[in-house]
Amino acid sequence: MAAKLGMRTIAEGIETQAQLDQLRRTRCDAVQGFLLARPMSASMVATMLADAAPSAVKLR
């Protein structure tokens, strides 16, 4: 429905590969959750982004 309305969708709290797979099938635009990264400090986020930015998860 969101896509038909021209809206983007973001799913929060993704903890399993099965949840991520379902969101890919239903064309969710973005996700966040423990499956992708655990909570971390700002300095850890900066390091992670510097090291892994090109390998971001793509749903489409």
PDB file of N, CA, C and O in Angstrom:
ATOM      1  N   MET A   1       0.824  -1.182   0.000  1.00  0.00           N
ATOM      2  CA  MET A   1       0.000   0.000   0.000  1.00  0.00           C
ATOM      3  C   MET A   1       0.874   1.254   0.000  1.00  0.00           C
ATOM      4  O   MET A   1       0.572   2.226  -0.692  1.00  0.00           O
ATOM      5  N   ALA A   2       1.952   1.228   0.774  1.00  0.00           N
ATOM      6  CA  ALA A   2       2.816   2.408   0.843  1.00  0.00           C
ATOM      7  C   ALA A   2       3.370   2.763  -0.533  1.00  0.00           C
ATOM      8  O   ALA A   2       3.391   3.933  -0.915  1.00  0.00           O
ATOM      9  N   ALA A   3       3.815   1.761  -1.269  1.00  0.00           N
ATOM     10  CA  ALA A   3       4.371   2.011  -2.605  1.00  0.00           C
ATOM     11  C   ALA A   3       3.330   2.652  -3.523  1.00  0.00           C
ATOM     12  O   ALA A   3       3.650   3.560  -4.289  1.00  0.00           O
ATOM     13  N   LYS A   4       2.095   2.181  -3.445  1.00  0.00           N
ATOM     14  CA  LYS A   4       1.022   2.744  -4.271  1.00  0.00           C
ATOM     15  C   LYS A   4       0.749   4.203  -3.922  1.00  0.00           C
ATOM     16  O   LYS A   4       0.304   4.982  -4.765  1.00  0.00           O
ATOM     17  N   LEU A   5       1.025   4.566  -2.655  1.00  0.00           N
ATOM     18  CA  LEU A   5       0.822   5.940  -2.210  1.00  0.00           C
ATOM     19  C   LEU A   5       2.071   6.799  -2.390  1.00  0.00           C
ATOM     20  O   LEU A   5       2.079   7.971  -2.013  1.00  0.00           O
ATOM     21  N   GLY A   6       3.137   6.213  -2.970  1.00  0.00           N
ATOM     22  CA  GLY A   6       4.373   6.944  -3.184  1.00  0.00           C
ATOM     23  C   GLY A   6       5.188   7.135  -1.919  1.00  0.00           C
ATOM     24  O   GLY A   6       5.999   8.056  -1.828  1.00  0.00           O
ATOM     25  N   MET A   7       4.974   6.263  -0.941  1.00  0.00           N
ATOM     26  CA  MET A   7       5.679   6.362   0.332  1.00  0.00           C
ATOM     27  C   MET A   7       6.751   5.279   0.435  1.00  0.00           C
ATOM     28  O   MET A   7       6.633   4.216  -0.174  1.00  0.00           O
ATOM     29  N   ARG A   8       7.794   5.561   1.209  1.00  0.00           N
ATOM     30  CA  ARG A   8       8.828   4.559   1.488  1.00  0.00           C
ATOM     31  C   ARG A   8       8.475   3.844   2.786  1.00  0.00           C
ATOM     32  O   ARG A   8       7.816   4.413   3.657  1.00  0.00           O
ATOM     33  N   THR A   9       8.919   2.585   2.913  1.00  0.00           N
ATOM     34  CA  THR A   9       8.666   1.825   4.129  1.00  0.00           C
ATOM     35  C   THR A   9       9.981   1.462   4.803  1.00  0.00           C
ATOM     36  O   THR A   9      10.967   1.143   4.138  1.00  0.00           O
ATOM     37  N   ILE A  10       9.984   1.516   6.139  1.00  0.00           N
ATOM     38  CA  ILE A  10      11.145   1.142   6.940  1.00  0.00           C
ATOM     39  C   ILE A  10      10.666   0.180   8.012  1.00  0.00           C
ATOM     40  O   ILE A  10       9.778   0.511   8.797  1.00  0.00           O
ATOM     41  N   ALA A  11      11.256  -1.021   8.046  1.00  0.00           N
ATOM     42  CA  ALA A  11      10.902  -2.020   9.058  1.00  0.00           C
ATOM     43  C   ALA A  11      11.938  -1.982  10.178  1.00  0.00           C
ATOM     44  O   ALA A  11      13.141  -1.960   9.919  1.00  0.00           O
ATOM     45  N   GLU A  12      11.470  -1.975  11.408  1.00  0.00           N
ATOM     46  CA  GLU A  12      12.352  -1.944  12.569  1.00  0.00           C
ATOM     47  C   GLU A  12      12.272  -3.264  13.319  1.00  0.00           C
ATOM     48  O   GLU A  12      11.262  -3.965  13.257  1.00  0.00           O
ATOM     49  N   GLY A  13      13.343  -3.597  14.029  1.00  0.00           N
ATOM     50  CA  GLY A  13      13.340  -4.773  14.888  1.00  0.00           C
ATOM     51  C   GLY A  13      13.568  -6.083  14.161  1.00  0.00           C
ATOM     52  O   GLY A  13      13.097  -7.122  14.625  1.00  0.00           O
ATOM     53  N   ILE A  14      14.274  -6.074  13.034  1.00  0.00           N
ATOM     54  CA  ILE A  14      14.514  -7.295  12.268  1.00  0.00           C
ATOM     55  C   ILE A  14      15.557  -8.135  13.005  1.00  0.00           C
ATOM     56  O   ILE A  14      16.689  -7.696  13.212  1.00  0.00           O
ATOM     57  N   GLU A  15      15.161  -9.349  13.398  1.00  0.00           N
ATOM     58  CA  GLU A  15      16.047 -10.210  14.184  1.00  0.00           C
ATOM     59  C   GLU A  15      16.399 -11.520  13.500  1.00  0.00           C
ATOM     60  O   GLU A  15      17.336 -12.194  13.929  1.00  0.00           O
ATOM     61  N   THR A  16      15.681 -11.903  12.452  1.00  0.00           N
ATOM     62  CA  THR A  16      15.961 -13.196  11.811  1.00  0.00           C
ATOM     63  C   THR A  16      16.080 -13.037  10.295  1.00  0.00           C
ATOM     64  O   THR A  16      15.567 -12.087   9.703  1.00  0.00           O
ATOM     65  N   GLN A  17      16.769 -13.993   9.697  1.00  0.00           N
ATOM     66  CA  GLN A  17      16.898 -13.999   8.235  1.00  0.00           C
ATOM     67  C   GLN A  17      15.533 -14.181   7.577  1.00  0.00           C
ATOM     68  O   GLN A  17      15.273 -13.620   6.513  1.00  0.00           O
ATOM     69  N   ALA A  18      14.662 -14.965   8.212  1.00  0.00           N
ATOM     70  CA  ALA A  18      13.313 -15.175   7.661  1.00  0.00           C
ATOM     71  C   ALA A  18      12.539 -13.860   7.594  1.00  0.00           C
ATOM     72  O   ALA A  18      11.827 -13.611   6.620  1.00  0.00           O
ATOM     73  N   GLN A  19      12.670 -13.025   8.608  1.00  0.00           N
ATOM     74  CA  GLN A  19      12.006 -11.715   8.579  1.00  0.00           C
ATOM     75  C   GLN A  19      12.552 -10.861   7.441  1.00  0.00           C
ATOM     76  O   GLN A  19      11.788 -10.218   6.722  1.00  0.00           O
ATOM     77  N   LEU A  20      13.875 -10.853   7.277  1.00  0.00           N
ATOM     78  CA  LEU A  20      14.486 -10.077   6.213  1.00  0.00           C
ATOM     79  C   LEU A  20      14.043 -10.591   4.843  1.00  0.00           C
ATOM     80  O   LEU A  20      13.752  -9.802   3.945  1.00  0.00           O
ATOM     81  N   ASP A  21      13.995 -11.901   4.687  1.00  0.00           N
ATOM     82  CA  ASP A  21      13.555 -12.488   3.419  1.00  0.00           C
ATOM     83  C   ASP A  21      12.124 -12.078   3.082  1.00  0.00           C
ATOM     84  O   ASP A  21      11.827 -11.750   1.933  1.00  0.00           O
ATOM     85  N   GLN A  22      11.241 -12.096   4.074  1.00  0.00           N
ATOM     86  CA  GLN A  22       9.849 -11.695   3.856  1.00  0.00           C
ATOM     87  C   GLN A  22       9.761 -10.227   3.451  1.00  0.00           C
ATOM     88  O   GLN A  22       8.979  -9.870   2.570  1.00  0.00           O
ATOM     89  N   LEU A  23      10.549  -9.387   4.082  1.00  0.00           N
ATOM     90  CA  LEU A  23      10.542  -7.963   3.750  1.00  0.00           C
ATOM     91  C   LEU A  23      11.063  -7.723   2.336  1.00  0.00           C
ATOM     92  O   LEU A  23      10.589  -6.823   1.642  1.00  0.00           O
ATOM     93  N   ARG A  24      12.023  -8.515   1.914  1.00  0.00           N
ATOM     94  CA  ARG A  24      12.502  -8.411   0.526  1.00  0.00           C
ATOM     95  C   ARG A  24      11.379  -8.776  -0.438  1.00  0.00           C
ATOM     96  O   ARG A  24      11.176  -8.101  -1.448  1.00  0.00           O
ATOM     97  N   ARG A  25      10.653  -9.841  -0.124  1.00  0.00           N
ATOM     98  CA  ARG A  25       9.552 -10.267  -1.002  1.00  0.00           C
ATOM     99  C   ARG A  25       8.449  -9.226  -1.080  1.00  0.00           C
ATOM    100  O   ARG A  25       7.803  -9.081  -2.118  1.00  0.00           O
ATOM    101  N   THR A  26       8.229  -8.506   0.000  1.00  0.00           N
ATOM    102  CA  THR A  26       7.146  -7.517   0.022  1.00  0.00           C
ATOM    103  C   THR A  26       7.628  -6.106  -0.331  1.00  0.00           C
ATOM    104  O   THR A  26       6.894  -5.130  -0.180  1.00  0.00           O
ATOM    105  N   ARG A  27       8.868  -6.020  -0.800  1.00  0.00           N
ATOM    106  CA  ARG A  27       9.428  -4.769  -1.315  1.00  0.00           C
ATOM    107  C   ARG A  27       9.559  -3.653  -0.284  1.00  0.00           C
ATOM    108  O   ARG A  27       9.306  -2.489  -0.594  1.00  0.00           O
ATOM    109  N   CYS A  28       9.951  -3.999   0.930  1.00  0.00           N
ATOM    110  CA  CYS A  28      10.243  -2.991   1.950  1.00  0.00           C
ATOM    111  C   CYS A  28      11.483  -2.210   1.510  1.00  0.00           C
ATOM    112  O   CYS A  28      12.414  -2.792   0.955  1.00  0.00           O
ATOM    113  N   ASP A  29      11.502  -0.907   1.753  1.00  0.00           N
ATOM    114  CA  ASP A  29      12.602  -0.061   1.283  1.00  0.00           C
ATOM    115  C   ASP A  29      13.848  -0.112   2.163  1.00  0.00           C
ATOM    116  O   ASP A  29      14.964  -0.065   1.645  1.00  0.00           O
ATOM    117  N   ALA A  30      13.682  -0.205   3.466  1.00  0.00           N
ATOM    118  CA  ALA A  30      14.824  -0.184   4.378  1.00  0.00           C
ATOM    119  C   ALA A  30      14.489  -0.962   5.640  1.00  0.00           C
ATOM    120  O   ALA A  30      13.323  -1.101   6.008  1.00  0.00           O
ATOM    121  N   VAL A  31      15.527  -1.467   6.299  1.00  0.00           N
ATOM    122  CA  VAL A  31      15.332  -2.227   7.531  1.00  0.00           C
ATOM    123  C   VAL A  31      16.389  -1.840   8.553  1.00  0.00           C
ATOM    124  O   VAL A  31      17.441  -1.299   8.214  1.00  0.00           O
ATOM    125  N   GLN A  32      16.085  -2.130   9.809  1.00  0.00           N
ATOM    126  CA  GLN A  32      17.075  -2.007  10.871  1.00  0.00           C
ATOM    127  C   GLN A  32      16.739  -3.048  11.927  1.00  0.00           C
ATOM    128  O   GLN A  32      15.589  -3.462  12.064  1.00  0.00           O
ATOM    129  N   GLY A  33      17.747  -3.460  12.665  1.00  0.00           N
ATOM    130  CA  GLY A  33      17.513  -4.425  13.723  1.00  0.00           C
ATOM    131  C   GLY A  33      18.759  -5.210  14.074  1.00  0.00           C
ATOM    132  O   GLY A  33      19.805  -5.053  13.443  1.00  0.00           O
ATOM    133  N   PHE A  34      18.640  -6.066  15.097  1.00  0.00           N
ATOM    134  CA  PHE A  34      19.763  -6.840  15.607  1.00  0.00           C
ATOM    135  C   PHE A  34      20.385  -7.747  14.558  1.00  0.00           C
ATOM    136  O   PHE A  34      21.574  -8.051  14.646  1.00  0.00           O
ATOM    137  N   LEU A  35      19.614  -8.190  13.566  1.00  0.00           N
ATOM    138  CA  LEU A  35      20.186  -9.043  12.524  1.00  0.00           C
ATOM    139  C   LEU A  35      21.321  -8.324  11.800  1.00  0.00           C
ATOM    140  O   LEU A  35      22.307  -8.950  11.410  1.00  0.00           O
ATOM    141  N   LEU A  36      21.185  -7.033  11.623  1.00  0.00           N
ATOM    142  CA  LEU A  36      22.166  -6.255  10.868  1.00  0.00           C
ATOM    143  C   LEU A  36      23.260  -5.665  11.744  1.00  0.00           C
ATOM    144  O   LEU A  36      24.418  -5.613  11.328  1.00  0.00           O
ATOM    145  N   ALA A  37      22.919  -5.221  12.944  1.00  0.00           N
ATOM    146  CA  ALA A  37      23.911  -4.637  13.855  1.00  0.00           C
ATOM    147  C   ALA A  37      23.321  -4.501  15.253  1.00  0.00           C
ATOM    148  O   ALA A  37      22.157  -4.134  15.414  1.00  0.00           O
ATOM    149  N   ARG A  38      24.116  -4.795  16.236  1.00  0.00           N
ATOM    150  CA  ARG A  38      23.728  -4.600  17.631  1.00  0.00           C
ATOM    151  C   ARG A  38      23.916  -3.129  18.007  1.00  0.00           C
ATOM    152  O   ARG A  38      24.639  -2.409  17.318  1.00  0.00           O
ATOM    153  N   PRO A  39      23.275  -2.670  19.093  1.00  0.00           N
ATOM    154  CA  PRO A  39      23.491  -1.288  19.538  1.00  0.00           C
ATOM    155  C   PRO A  39      24.983  -1.047  19.785  1.00  0.00           C
ATOM    156  O   PRO A  39      25.689  -1.926  20.280  1.00  0.00           O
ATOM    157  N   MET A  40      25.456   0.165  19.432  1.00  0.00           N
ATOM    158  CA  MET A  40      26.874   0.477  19.597  1.00  0.00           C
ATOM    159  C   MET A  40      27.072   1.962  19.839  1.00  0.00           C
ATOM    160  O   MET A  40      26.178   2.774  19.603  1.00  0.00           O
ATOM    161  N   SER A  41      28.270   2.301  20.317  1.00  0.00           N
ATOM    162  CA  SER A  41      28.608   3.696  20.589  1.00  0.00           C
ATOM    163  C   SER A  41      28.802   4.459  19.283  1.00  0.00           C
ATOM    164  O   SER A  41      28.940   3.857  18.219  1.00  0.00           O
ATOM    165  N   ALA A  42      28.812   5.780  19.372  1.00  0.00           N
ATOM    166  CA  ALA A  42      29.006   6.619  18.190  1.00  0.00           C
ATOM    167  C   ALA A  42      30.344   6.340  17.521  1.00  0.00           C
ATOM    168  O   ALA A  42      30.429   6.322  16.293  1.00  0.00           O
ATOM    169  N   SER A  43      31.383   6.123  18.309  1.00  0.00           N
ATOM    170  CA  SER A  43      32.699   5.856  17.707  1.00  0.00           C
ATOM    171  C   SER A  43      32.707   4.513  16.984  1.00  0.00           C
ATOM    172  O   SER A  43      33.364   4.366  15.953  1.00  0.00           O
ATOM    173  N   MET A  44      31.982   3.538  17.518  1.00  0.00           N
ATOM    174  CA  MET A  44      31.894   2.247  16.844  1.00  0.00           C
ATOM    175  C   MET A  44      31.118   2.367  15.530  1.00  0.00           C
ATOM    176  O   MET A  44      31.462   1.715  14.543  1.00  0.00           O
ATOM    177  N   VAL A  45      30.085   3.190  15.517  1.00  0.00           N
ATOM    178  CA  VAL A  45      29.315   3.412  14.284  1.00  0.00           C
ATOM    179  C   VAL A  45      30.204   4.048  13.228  1.00  0.00           C
ATOM    180  O   VAL A  45      30.185   3.633  12.069  1.00  0.00           O
ATOM    181  N   ALA A  46      30.981   5.051  13.617  1.00  0.00           N
ATOM    182  CA  ALA A  46      31.876   5.722  12.667  1.00  0.00           C
ATOM    183  C   ALA A  46      32.862   4.726  12.061  1.00  0.00           C
ATOM    184  O   ALA A  46      33.103   4.747  10.854  1.00  0.00           O
ATOM    185  N   THR A  47      33.430   3.857  12.889  1.00  0.00           N
ATOM    186  CA  THR A  47      34.369   2.851  12.398  1.00  0.00           C
ATOM    187  C   THR A  47      33.664   1.880  11.461  1.00  0.00           C
ATOM    188  O   THR A  47      34.188   1.564  10.393  1.00  0.00           O
ATOM    189  N   MET A  48      32.480   1.403  11.845  1.00  0.00           N
ATOM    190  CA  MET A  48      31.741   0.460  11.014  1.00  0.00           C
ATOM    191  C   MET A  48      31.418   1.071   9.648  1.00  0.00           C
ATOM    192  O   MET A  48      31.576   0.412   8.620  1.00  0.00           O
ATOM    193  N   LEU A  49      30.968   2.322   9.637  1.00  0.00           N
ATOM    194  CA  LEU A  49      30.624   2.971   8.379  1.00  0.00           C
ATOM    195  C   LEU A  49      31.851   3.178   7.492  1.00  0.00           C
ATOM    196  O   LEU A  49      31.775   3.017   6.274  1.00  0.00           O
ATOM    197  N   ALA A  50      32.972   3.532   8.100  1.00  0.00           N
ATOM    198  CA  ALA A  50      34.199   3.730   7.335  1.00  0.00           C
ATOM    199  C   ALA A  50      34.680   2.417   6.717  1.00  0.00           C
ATOM    200  O   ALA A  50      35.198   2.401   5.601  1.00  0.00           O
ATOM    201  N   ASP A  51      34.505   1.313   7.457  1.00  0.00           N
ATOM    202  CA  ASP A  51      34.996   0.010   7.004  1.00  0.00           C
ATOM    203  C   ASP A  51      34.045  -0.703   6.044  1.00  0.00           C
ATOM    204  O   ASP A  51      34.498  -1.433   5.162  1.00  0.00           O
ATOM    205  N   ALA A  52      32.732  -0.503   6.200  1.00  0.00           N
ATOM    206  CA  ALA A  52      31.785  -1.363   5.494  1.00  0.00           C
ATOM    207  C   ALA A  52      30.732  -0.639   4.675  1.00  0.00           C
ATOM    208  O   ALA A  52      29.794  -1.285   4.207  1.00  0.00           O
ATOM    209  N   ALA A  53      30.834   0.635   4.483  1.00  0.00           N
ATOM    210  CA  ALA A  53      29.805   1.388   3.769  1.00  0.00           C
ATOM    211  C   ALA A  53      29.438   0.779   2.413  1.00  0.00           C
ATOM    212  O   ALA A  53      28.249   0.715   2.100  1.00  0.00           O
ATOM    213  N   PRO A  54      30.384   0.331   1.597  1.00  0.00           N
ATOM    214  CA  PRO A  54      30.008  -0.227   0.292  1.00  0.00           C
ATOM    215  C   PRO A  54      29.197  -1.524   0.379  1.00  0.00           C
ATOM    216  O   PRO A  54      28.569  -1.913  -0.606  1.00  0.00           O
ATOM    217  N   SER A  55      29.195  -2.192   1.513  1.00  0.00           N
ATOM    218  CA  SER A  55      28.490  -3.475   1.613  1.00  0.00           C
ATOM    219  C   SER A  55      27.126  -3.362   2.297  1.00  0.00           C
ATOM    220  O   SER A  55      26.662  -4.326   2.905  1.00  0.00           O
ATOM    221  N   ALA A  56      26.486  -2.205   2.205  1.00  0.00           N
ATOM    222  CA  ALA A  56      25.174  -2.012   2.821  1.00  0.00           C
ATOM    223  C   ALA A  56      24.159  -3.011   2.259  1.00  0.00           C
ATOM    224  O   ALA A  56      24.252  -3.427   1.104  1.00  0.00           O
ATOM    225  N   VAL A  57      23.209  -3.377   3.079  1.00  0.00           N
ATOM    226  CA  VAL A  57      22.179  -4.330   2.657  1.00  0.00           C
ATOM    227  C   VAL A  57      21.241  -3.654   1.668  1.00  0.00           C
ATOM    228  O   VAL A  57      20.715  -2.575   1.942  1.00  0.00           O
ATOM    229  N   LYS A  58      21.036  -4.278   0.535  1.00  0.00           N
ATOM    230  CA  LYS A  58      20.106  -3.762  -0.465  1.00  0.00           C
ATOM    231  C   LYS A  58      18.917  -4.705  -0.541  1.00  0.00           C
ATOM    232  O   LYS A  58      19.087  -5.915  -0.689  1.00  0.00           O
ATOM    233  N   LEU A  59      17.724  -4.158  -0.442  1.00  0.00           N
ATOM    234  CA  LEU A  59      16.527  -4.970  -0.449  1.00  0.00           C
ATOM    235  C   LEU A  59      15.946  -5.137  -1.838  1.00  0.00           C
ATOM    236  O   LEU A  59      15.216  -6.102  -2.067  1.00  0.00           O
ATOM    237  N   ARG A  60      16.223  -4.273  -2.754  1.00  0.00           N
ATOM    238  CA  ARG A  60      15.653  -4.369  -4.096  1.00  0.00           C
ATOM    239  C   ARG A  60      16.710  -4.658  -5.110  1.00  0.00           C
ATOM    240  O   ARG A  60      16.410  -4.772  -6.298  1.00  0.00           O
TER     241      ARG A  60
END
